[in-house]
Structure formats: C-alpha cells, structure tokens
C-alpha cells in the first residue's frame, strides 16, 4: 500500500500545485488588468488632453484671425481668455494655456517694448512646454497627479501664417515654433478610483482563488482522497487477512479505479489462494472419490482418540473390505465401480453417530472406529457398519451389491499403539476372508495372528513368483476309458517358495485371485503350457485352467490368439477349463468371450461339474466341448449307489448333448471298472499317473498300446 500512500502524497502535492497555479494565474491576470487599467487612465487622459488642445488651437487661431493686435485688451484676445477660463471651470480636472516661444517673446519685446506688457500669452510653464518648443513635437509627461501635454504652434501652419498675423510674427520664418498649446489633466480621481477597483478586484480574486482551492480540495477529497483512504484501509485489512473487506471504486475509469481493480484482483487471488490451500489441505486429508477422510486423516484422528481416551473406555476399530470388488471393475468398468464405492461410502458416513469415524484407506477398503464402554456398544457399531454396506440399486444386479468382510481389533486389549491396532484389525480381516465366519465379521485373536501373517507373506511372494522363476507346470495324463489311449494332459500349476518350499495350489490360487496376481500368473501358465505342448512329439491336447477373473478381464480372446501364434500350437490341441462359478457372475459377457475363443478352434471344458451350482441351463447356454465330473462323485462311486446314479445320469446327459464326460480323481481299479460300466468317456487320476514336470512319452505310449 506504499504506492497508495505515495499516491495520496502526490494528490496533496497536486492540490498544492493547483492552488499555487491558480494564485499565480490570478495574480498575473490581476496584474495585467491593473496595468491595463492604469495605462488606460493615462491613455484616456491623453485623449482628453488632445481634444482640449484641438479646441484651444481652434480658439487661438480664431482669435488671431479676429484680433487687430496682440494686446490683451483686444476683444478677440479677451474672448480667448474667457473661453479658456470657461473651459477650465466646466472641466475642473483640465487646465489649458498658451505659451510663447523664445523667438516670439524676443520679437514682441523688440516691437512692443516689454514682453510682459501684452500678458495674453504665458511663458512656458514647465519642462513639457519647453521640450515641445525645443523639439517642435508634441510632448507628454506625468508630473505628480497631472498629465501634461504640450503641442508646439508652428509658423506657416494653418491660419498662423495669415497676413493679418504678420505683425505678431514679424521676423519669424515659416516653420518656426512660435509657442505651445498646453493642457494638464488631473489624474488624482481616476487613480483613486483605480486603486479602489484594484483593492476590490484583489479581494474578489483572492475569494475566487480560495473558493476554487476549497472546491478543488472538496472535489479531490470526495473523488480521490476519501476513496484512497478507503482503499488504504482495505489494503490494510487484506494484509491482516480480512478477505471479506469491501473494495469500492472498481468501476471508476481513472487511476483510482485501476488501483481498486488491482486490489480486487489481489483480493480474489488471495481468496483463490486460500480456497486452493483449503482445497489442497482437504484433499491431503480426504479421499477424492468419496469425500471421506483418507489414511493420513485416519492416523491423525486415531492418534488423537488414543491419546485422549479415558481410562474407563476402549476404542473399537473395524477394517472393512468389499468382496470381489475387482470383478465389478473388470466386468462393469471403473465408472460403475466408482459409483458402488461412492454409495458405500455415503451409507457408511450416514450411519455414523456422534464420536464415530470412518475413512477410506484403499480401493475397496474402509476403516471405522469409536470409543465405547460396554461391549454391546461395539457390537451395535459393527452391526450398523455391516448394514451400511447394502446398496439398493433398484435393479436386479446382485453383483453391484457386494458383500464385505470386517476385521475388528480393540485398544488397548489387542494393541497399545495405533500402528499395532490397525495391523491387528487387518489380521482379523484377513482371517474373516479366509474362513466362513458368521456375517463376515471376525474379531482379532492373538492365536490366529500367525495364519494371517502367513497369508500376507504368501501374497507378497506371489507378486514376484513368476518373475523369479518359482512357478512350474506339472502335467497329468488324461485317457480314454474305452481304449486307455492318451487323449491329453492337464497342466497343473506348482509354486515352490524359496523359504517355505512347495505351496499347495489350494492355498495360493485363492490368494492370487484375492490380490490380483492371478492375471499375470494365468498368462504365464497359458504361455508355458502352449510352448511345452508345441514341443511334444505327440499331438495330444493340453488342458489349461482359467480363473473367473481372467474370463471377466477384457482381452482374453486376443491373448489366447497371440499365445497360439507365438507358440505355434494348433488351436485344436488347446483345451481351456473353467468352472461354473467363474461364469455365473455375468453370463452374457462370459458367453461372448467363450464363443470368441471357440471361433479360434480352441475347446472349452466345464470343470468340477456337480459341485456348487451345476445348472443344466449352463450346459445348454454355453458352448462346452467336455464335462469334467467332480472327483467327489468318483471317490464315493464304489460304496454309494447315489453317487453311481448321479454319474450315470450325467454321462447320459452328456451323450444326449453330444458332450463327452471326463471323470477326475480315479485312484483304484474298482472305480475305473464302475466308470467303464457306466460308459464314461475319459478319466484322469493317480491310477493313470501323478502330475509330473516332464512327460515320458515312451511309457505313455506303451501303456496306451
């Protein structure tokens, strides 16, 4: 605002300069008028004197023409004297007289005797008369309060050269000065009047100047200084952080308007900066999609809650995770997934009561906590969280209403620090996912912490297993139960952990699906199996298992096509196995994917038929090339008539639909015998061979023969 202060100082300086300029202008104008009026007094006096001299000259010449002598007793001379006296009486500020020149005086003295005897013409009265006689030109001078004018009377000019005047002018040459016509005008009165007028004009001018300065000051104060003071005050308020201050004058078109608009821009920039800072601060502490507090905000509030928690209270912390949310994103797109997350977050926020807190800490993960005294309060809190996860879409889309698992830990019972409390809640959440607990809610138990740590350890290892060469494929033979000829091999994934050793597929495959590593691992299995099969000396098929997540992910047909091209494997030698649960989520999309793969010439097998859904509609709706009977029925086939009846029905159904049936898990000759009796097409199990990393084709050939 120093510029504004300088501007105010400049404004005051400008006002002072304007005032001084006005005074100087008025003084100059007054001086000019005074000088003009003063000169006009002399000029008017000169004109009056000139007129009087003209009259005097006329009267004198007339008197000379009418006189018979230069004696004062001559009637003409007396008339002249009377006219002069009468003129002086009528004009009390003008005096007239005639003066004789030195030559004329000398002439009269010679002719008449004594020069003073005539008396009708005066001698030169003053230096003006003498100067006129000496220079033969009209002379003017101001002496005191009188303006003196002397006009020389010259012989030979006018009637002065008439013959009758020769007696007076005897001895004078034509053109000689014979005297002067003189007049004196009194300047006292006009000068007094001039002084009076001057005083009045000075007073008037000073009044005008003062009024002008006052008016300018008032106008400047109203239009400049007062707005400037307000702008200065507004600037001071802005510097003190008061962004609600009103800024006036922004609509003006002068420099103050520019300053006001600059202040408005400055204030708006400050407002934008504060808004941006508030927004950045809010974004730093809140989730962009849901508006809920984020992990950083959770830590801050949780630390405060733990630090301020009374000794007679506890803190219950629940870690929530939506089930199969990745499948929602892969199947319906991220926009739908974001909408589901936003609705879940809104429900969670709405269900909170005073003193409760919820935050989004990951893609589909939330954390909520509250203080409580009675254990029942914690149960009610968790129950409300569980109910808040239900989304009413108003449509029959069950996959958009995901279930969730919840892990709960208590401070200070389960942990003494916030980090430990969060970790224990995550452990309980992982145990909830890994087991069938009631309502998907699991409370932390120290004895089960070891299992949760193992899960986390395995998940971390899965992310790098393929890259580190820890994965391998074992192949288990498949045979025709009628001819015992080899029909193909199923590729079975094995993982040898560098520290834990071999890990069961039943343990790590679900973990891979949970953490998303199944896509990278599944692609590795497909490429490796096709590459290996292409190198076999036989033309046997290779069967590769697909996860439901792989089917739901866009681009699977293209991947299969690329792998076949790269490996050189004939499409009719590849068989992809899927379970019914893998396609039940979105049948239309799954059917389209499978039909695209079928068009490549690749066979599709329905794996684990008889377990779970086992819908006949699935067999009709999807283009399956083989049905793989679940091993449970084969295990029970010898001692259970029901199992045998089911197998008979499934085999008959397959024959009706033209789809061969393969029985898994054949381990005994009795089981093989029953399956042959029921005319099952193919079989697979330990009886024919265990999964091996390398295939002995010579042995397989002998066995087949």
HELIX and SHEET records of a PDB file:
HELIX    1   1 UNK A    2  UNK A   66  1                                  65    
HELIX    2   2 UNK A   75  UNK A   90  1                                  16    
HELIX    3   3 UNK A  102  UNK A  112  1                                  11    
HELIX    4   4 UNK A  115  UNK A  117  5                                   3    
HELIX    5   5 UNK A  127  UNK A  135  1                                   9    
HELIX    6   6 UNK A  158  UNK A  161  5                                   4    
HELIX    7   7 UNK A  163  UNK A  165  5                                   3    
HELIX    8   8 UNK A  188  UNK A  220  1                                  33    
HELIX    9   9 UNK A  221  UNK A  225  3                                   5    
HELIX   10  10 UNK A  226  UNK A  239  1                                  14    
HELIX   11  11 UNK A  255  UNK A  285  1                                  31    
HELIX   12  12 UNK A  295  UNK A  308  1                                  14    
HELIX   13  13 UNK A  325  UNK A  332  1                                   8    
HELIX   14  14 UNK A  334  UNK A  351  1                                  18    
HELIX   15  15 UNK A  375  UNK A  388  1                                  14    
HELIX   16  16 UNK A  398  UNK A  400  5                                   3    
HELIX   17  17 UNK A  418  UNK A  434  1                                  17    
HELIX   18  18 UNK A  438  UNK A  440  5                                   3    
HELIX   19  19 UNK A  446  UNK A  448  5                                   3    
HELIX   20  20 UNK A  449  UNK A  465  1                                  17    
HELIX   21  21 UNK A  505  UNK A  515  1                                  11    
HELIX   22  22 UNK A  518  UNK A  534  1                                  17    
HELIX   23  23 UNK A  548  UNK A  552  1                                   5    
HELIX   24  24 UNK A  556  UNK A  567  1                                  12    
HELIX   25  25 UNK A  571  UNK A  573  5                                   3    
HELIX   26  26 UNK A  580  UNK A  582  5                                   3    
HELIX   27  27 UNK A  587  UNK A  599  1                                  13    
HELIX   28  28 UNK A  616  UNK A  621  1                                   6    
HELIX   29  29 UNK A  631  UNK A  635  1                                   5    
HELIX   30  30 UNK A  641  UNK A  657  1                                  17    
HELIX   31  31 UNK A  669  UNK A  677  1                                   9    
HELIX   32  32 UNK A  697  UNK A  704  1                                   8    
SHEET    1   A 5 UNK A 122  UNK A 123  0                                        
SHEET    2   A 5 UNK A  94  UNK A 100  1                                        
SHEET    3   A 5 UNK A 177  UNK A 186 -1                                        
SHEET    4   A 5 UNK A 146  UNK A 154 -1                                        
SHEET    5   A 5 UNK A 139  UNK A 143 -1                                        
SHEET    1   B 5 UNK A 357  UNK A 360  0                                        
SHEET    2   B 5 UNK A 365  UNK A 372 -1                                        
SHEET    3   B 5 UNK A 314  UNK A 322 -1                                        
SHEET    4   B 5 UNK A 404  UNK A 411 -1                                        
SHEET    5   B 5 UNK A 441  UNK A 443  1                                        
SHEET    1   C 9 UNK A 501  UNK A 503  0                                        
SHEET    2   C 9 UNK A 486  UNK A 497 -1                                        
SHEET    3   C 9 UNK A 471  UNK A 480 -1                                        
SHEET    4   C 9 UNK A 682  UNK A 684 -1                                        
SHEET    5   C 9 UNK A 660  UNK A 664  1                                        
SHEET    6   C 9 UNK A 626  UNK A 629  1                                        
SHEET    7   C 9 UNK A 603  UNK A 609  1                                        
SHEET    8   C 9 UNK A 574  UNK A 579  1                                        
SHEET    9   C 9 UNK A 541  UNK A 545  1                                        
END                                                                             
